[in-house]
Amino acid sequence: MSSALNVIDPELALERAGGNQELARELYQMLQNELPNYIETIQQHYNNGDFAALLEVVHKLNGSSTYCGVPALKEAASSLESTLKHGPESAYAIGLSNVLSEIMRLQQTPELTL
């Protein structure tokens, strides 16, 4: 699904940072630093069946992705958030898999090049 989107869009990252390159890099690095925590927390809540807590974490990831110029992760997180709010529980695993895949793709690009 979201793998057709760019992992990183430097122009979008710069736009979201108001044209400030240092801020764009800082926001991106903050997200990179949080990715391992997101993976652990998302998996934990899913495995425990705590979908309310999972929704909260995915919502935060969606928001963070908005400001960092990472369209593929943003789309995956947005889709999972919507599924957690409105979709059947049977669809959660697919959305979760997409989010985790996009996090792993993003982790392979540890620095934002502007």
KARA-V966012 format. One line per field, one symbol per residue. ss: DSSP state (@ for helix, = for strand, . for the rest). phi: phi as a letter, one per 30 degrees, with the letter a starting at -180 (. if undefined). psi: psi as a letter, one per 40 degrees, with the letter a starting at -180 (. if undefined). A space follows every 50 residues. Layout:
# KARA-V966012
ss = ???
phi = ???
psi = ???
This chain:
# KARA-V966012
ss = .@@@.....@@@@@@@....@@@@@@@@@@@@@@@@@@@@@@@@@@@@.. @@@@@@@@@@@@@@@@....@@@@@@@@@@@@@@@@..@@@@@@@@@@@@ @@@@@@@.......
phi = .ddddddbbeddedddciiddddedddddddeddeeddedddddddddic ddddeddddddeddddccibdddeddddddeddddbddedcddddddddd ddddddddbdbccc
psi = ceeeiidhgdddddddefehdddddddddddddedddddddddddddefg ddddddddddddddddeefgdddddddddddddddeiideeddddddddd dddddddegeihh.
